[in-house]
Amino acid sequence: MEHVHANLSTSISEFKKNPSALLAQAGGETVALLNHNKPTAYIVPAKTYAKMLEVLEDIELLELAKERLKDKDTAVKVDLYDL
């Protein structure tokens, strides 16, 4: 059994009937779209999606910083005022 990662869910058939009403009813919450009672997609509010992208970018930058720290012994020291 798959876990549904949303407090609200609906079938694709119900969603097709009146998507605007469903979005209004969701009130900015994520909605799981179910096909045969299994999550097939999620409707994520635009603000939530933008925040998710920010967090993913932060994680990527952190991983890059960690990777670069491994090479700090071979790095060239530079004074910011010399740039």
C-alpha positions as CSV (number, residue, x, y, z in Angstrom):
1,M,0.0,0.0,0.0
2,E,1.4,3.4,-1.0
3,H,1.4,6.3,1.4
4,V,-0.5,9.4,0.5
5,H,1.6,12.5,1.2
6,A,-1.4,14.9,1.5
7,N,-4.2,15.5,3.9
8,L,-6.6,15.9,1.0
9,S,-7.3,13.4,-1.8
10,T,-9.7,12.9,-4.7
11,S,-10.1,10.6,-7.6
12,I,-9.1,11.8,-11.1
13,S,-12.7,11.4,-12.1
14,E,-13.9,13.7,-9.4
15,F,-11.2,16.2,-10.2
16,K,-12.2,16.3,-13.9
17,K,-15.8,17.2,-13.0
18,N,-14.9,20.5,-11.4
19,P,-11.2,21.3,-10.9
20,S,-11.8,24.9,-9.8
21,A,-14.1,23.8,-7.0
22,L,-11.6,21.3,-5.8
23,L,-8.8,23.9,-5.7
24,A,-11.0,26.3,-3.8
25,Q,-12.0,23.6,-1.4
26,A,-8.4,22.7,-0.8
27,G,-7.6,26.2,0.4
28,G,-4.0,26.2,-0.6
29,E,-3.3,22.6,0.6
30,T,-1.7,19.9,-1.5
31,V,-4.2,17.5,-3.0
32,A,-3.4,13.9,-3.9
33,L,-5.0,12.7,-7.2
34,L,-5.8,9.0,-6.9
35,N,-6.2,6.4,-9.6
36,H,-7.7,3.1,-8.4
37,N,-7.0,4.4,-4.8
38,K,-3.3,4.9,-5.4
39,P,-1.6,8.3,-5.6
40,T,-0.9,9.1,-9.2
41,A,-0.1,12.8,-8.9
42,Y,-0.2,15.7,-6.5
43,I,-1.6,19.2,-7.0
44,V,0.8,21.5,-5.2
45,P,0.0,25.2,-4.7
46,A,2.4,27.5,-6.6
47,K,3.9,29.0,-3.4
48,T,4.6,25.5,-2.0
49,Y,6.2,24.5,-5.3
50,A,8.4,27.6,-5.3
51,K,9.5,26.9,-1.7
52,M,10.3,23.2,-2.6
53,L,12.5,24.4,-5.5
54,E,14.3,26.8,-3.1
55,V,15.0,24.0,-0.6
56,L,16.2,21.7,-3.4
57,E,18.6,24.4,-4.6
58,D,19.9,25.0,-1.1
59,I,20.5,21.3,-0.7
60,E,22.4,21.2,-4.0
61,L,24.5,24.2,-3.0
62,L,25.3,22.6,0.4
63,E,26.4,19.4,-1.3
64,L,28.6,21.5,-3.7
65,A,30.2,23.3,-0.7
66,K,30.9,20.0,1.1
67,E,32.5,18.6,-2.0
68,R,34.7,21.7,-2.5
69,L,35.7,21.6,1.2
70,K,37.4,18.3,0.5
71,D,39.9,20.1,-1.7
72,K,40.6,23.0,0.7
73,D,44.2,21.8,1.2
74,T,45.0,22.5,-2.5
75,A,43.1,25.8,-2.6
76,V,44.8,29.1,-3.4
77,K,44.3,31.7,-0.7
78,V,42.9,35.0,-2.0
79,D,42.2,38.3,-0.2
80,L,38.8,39.7,-1.3
81,Y,40.3,43.2,-1.4
82,D,42.7,42.0,-4.1
83,L,39.9,41.0,-6.4
